[in-house]
Every structure is written in C-alpha cells, then in structure tokens.
Amino acid sequence: MDIVIDTNVLVAGLLSPFGACGEIVRMISAGELALSFDARILSEYTEVLRRPKFGFEEDKIAAVLDYIVYCGRAVAPTPLIHSLPDPDDDPFLEVTLTSQAVCLVTGNQKHFPAERCEGAKVISPGDFLIFFKNQQAKKKRIAKRSNQTRKNPRAG
C-alpha cells in the first residue's frame, strides 16, 4: 500500500514508537507500506529531524533518510490547482495526488481542507491504522473465497 506521511507523523513515530505514528513508521520500515515522497518532502524531513530539540543522532537520521530514499518512491508531482492554507503543506498533497497514493497520513488534518484536496484521502494516524487493518481483512476474505472457489468449482 502506497502512502504519504506528513513530517509530524515521522517525527512522532520516531519519538514514540508505541503510538499510532510509531506503528506506521514500523510498518514502513518492515516493508508493509511504501512511502512516496519528492525532494521537498525529503528536505523537510531532513531539516526537522536535525532540530536539536528532538535529540536524534546524526547517523540515525542518515539511516532513516537513506531507507526512505532506497525503499520509497520518488515522485515528480504536478502542482496543485489551488494552494493549501499553508503552502509548505502543498508538496505532501501534490505527491499524494500524483503518485495516486492511497492516502496522506497527517496529525494536522485541519491544514488540508477537503475542498482543496482534489479528492485525496487525508487521514489521521489512528484512522489510518483502522483503515489498513480493514483493507488487510478484506484481502484475506477475498483470498479465502478465491481458494474455496478453486477447490470446489461449481459444475456449470
């Protein structure tokens, strides 16, 4: 599943590995989720993670960013028709739309008014985990039905 995460989700996930954001970061690092980004998003991740108030070690920051670049999906996004209230948020929505990511996960949904999101799904970390688990359950049900159909084909 391809997603975009706002910087606040990445930082919160690294600071608190046992919350919803931490679970999302873990899922990305485990390869359960694919992360889409562009150069502006990567630059923001870099700048914010290096802020002294977070206390992240430089080698750990480099490892996280290297992993994102290596395992993520770089996108050359199309500009938005209408800018968001904070233009610094534009890259996240632009990448979501261009990459056709399933959603943009952010702790600041109010920064992404629905009327400006051009149909993109923008959800909180907690809501994303519920959505993800529902999608996984749906896939299992479909796979189970498919296997049952192969084992018991109906005479037609």
ABEGO torsion letter per residue (X at the ends): XBBBBBAAAAAAAAABAABAAAAAAAAAAAGABBBBBBAAAAAAAAAAAABAAAGBBAAAAAAAAAAAAAABBBBBBBBBABBBABAAAAAAAAAAAAAGBABBBBABAAABBAAAAGGBBBBBAAAAAAAAAAAAAAAAAAAAAAAAAAABBBBX
